[in-house]
Amino acid sequence: MENQTIFSYFLLMEFSKDRHLQLLHFFLFFILYLATTATNLFIISAVAFDHRLHNPMYFFLVNLAVQDLGIVSVIIPKSMINSLMDTTRISYFGCFAQVLIFVCFEASDLSLLTVMAYDRYVAICHPLHYGMVMNWKACTKIVILVWVTSVLYAVLHTSGTFSTSFCSNVVNQFFCEIPQLLKLSCSGFSLIEAGVIFVSITATLGCFIFIFVSYTLIFKTVLKIPSVKTRQKSFSTCLPHLIVFSMFLVPACLAYLKPSSNTSIYLDFALTALYSLLPPLFNPIIYSIRNKKIKSVLSKLCRF
């Protein structure tokens, strides 16, 4: 077994030793963070200021926007500061906190996307019961449950990850990502982390199956609708959700389930960027493109 050391800090991936490229990285991440923050705040503002958008679907969309803001806020600023200060350090506690908060927001993202699939199922397949099933009290309880379970899951996952002994403090990623931290383990998975990983795979598979079954039933119902206009309207509320879910789940599964050895650092970075940086930026854009209500409200907000 390799020598085990207690580290007080970790070293994150360095994009370049060239000062100009470091500043370019800072600038690009700053633009990305600014764009992501602006698009999600626009969605939150649109729903908050227009009573026509005060329904369950947009309530869930606001929570998704808050989660997306949380994801980018916990990983991008630290990477920007490191590039600006010409350092790669992050404290042990800072790394722990980053993992905890990031996992919490990612877990709540997946849970909420599953809930939104159920919302669309009830709205399209059982429209007469929608007001009774998806009332404000039920929606509030669902969102609280999503946040509470996500926090508990994040605490377990983070505790399991940091309960292992690390033989190195060099993390080959621009933030403290769990797969990269587990590569540094001297003794492999702890029992806690092995159990959490099993639960994670099971829960993710369950969410995928639930969404797949929901949309199978939705498409069967939509195809039976005689009106072409109504069918198009129904599809327009479902397609953004499917795109967002696919854009989040596929890269995340590849990043977490790919073999841990002999993988390119650039491939690891690309997969991580795909599931952690792009969905928060494109989620509000995708939901706004074909939504006339949101576009109308956003155009009014832009005039002020």
Beta strands, then each sheet from edge to edge (+ up, - down):
strand 1: 9-11
strand 2: 89-91
sheet 1: 1+ 2-
end
